[in-house]
């Protein structure tokens, strides 16, 4: 299942928007992966970490206390095709800009896509690869 990390100056996003960021970025990622109807396994295992950093800890070579954002997305092997990559970068950038309340933030938002190596993803003591992910997602949904 994918992981999302957002690194941003602590004061960039309004208070109370971390959950919104997590939900919107998760939805964008699952759409980019081609998941039309996310299962409980998708939703329970796609984690988003919002790292609010002191503004003095975010720099570029030319600016101290830079207003830049880094969104790093880690996916299982082969989860995103080229169209999915393009879609996710565009949508994640728009989400960051919208939630920050500054549409120019898009020009200062980096989206990094990283693919885990086959079998290089572990949870609950199991090293997951394509086969293990397929088995996890094929489990029947629990009835409500």
Secondary structure, DSSP 8 states (H G I E B T S, - for coil): --EEEEEEETTSS-TT-HHHHHHHHHHHHHHHTT-SS--HHHHHH-EEEEEEE-GGG---SS-TT---EEEEEEE-TT---HHHHHHHHHHHHHHHHHHHT-GGGGGGEEEEEEE--TT-EEETTEEE-HHHHHHHHHS-----
